[in-house]
Amino acid sequence: MPILIRPSNPAASIDDARFAYVRLRPDGRVVDTLTFPPEENAPMLRAQGGGVSTGTPLPFADTRALTTTRWGTVATTKPGRYAIDIPRPNAPVLRIERDVPAIPVEDAERRDLAEEITRDMRKVDPSWRWTGPEIPRVKPHIRGLLFAADGRIWVTRSARAVRQAPSDTTPGAPDEWIEPAINDVFEPDGRLLGEVTIPPRTKMHLALGDRIWAVQRDSLDVPSIVRFRLVRTR
């Protein structure tokens, strides 16, 4: 069960809270608590006006990804390359590496993202201007990690986005860029099984064998729970 551990300093903000997992038995008894290392958050873009504030992380910031493993340890990625360290009990740390090229961010993609963020910020502060770091020109190698119930390791890596018309009907709204969720699937010992592409607007939550459970959103952003079956291609 994911939880937040508040900082011991009462003057600290909620941003200083630590993310952790509590492991429970089926009867509700607590086994242990696993605290994550301090997060390396992406740079934030913020706006404030009229007593209202908003913020969004810098797109494509290359930060370390963290996730729990089936052994109760924390796996971490290495920014700037495709590399994952997986601590294992009574065994050396498992390192998974792949030599894959970095995916560039198209100039039009950067421009449309910057325009979309600016429009959102100016809804709060009409005078808002871009003063933070620029949107990177390359995408992070790894976007996320998931340890499946069967011990397999799912690594979501960056991909080229597809440009499409905006869903926002406001005149002058920027185009949207949809990036397919491409996953490398590894056996628990680090052996690469293959590549799986998840459909757009779909977030995977659980994998077991050749089954995937996910939440999929339609064109109106209405969510539904879906189940997929993996089929090997020849």
Buried (B, 14 or more C-beta within 10 A) or exposed (E): EEEEEEBEEEEEEEEEBBBBBEEEEEEEEEEEEBEBEEBEEBEEBBBEBEEEEBEBEBBBBBBEBBBBBBBEBBBBBBBEBBBBBBBBEEEEEBEBEBEEEBBBBBEEBBEBBBBBBBBBBBEBBEEBEEEEEEBBEBBBBBBBBBBBEEEBBBBBBBBBBEEEEEEEEEEEBBBBBEBBBBBBBBEBEEEEBEEBEBEEBBEBEEBEEEBBBBEBEEEEEEEEEEEBEEEEEE
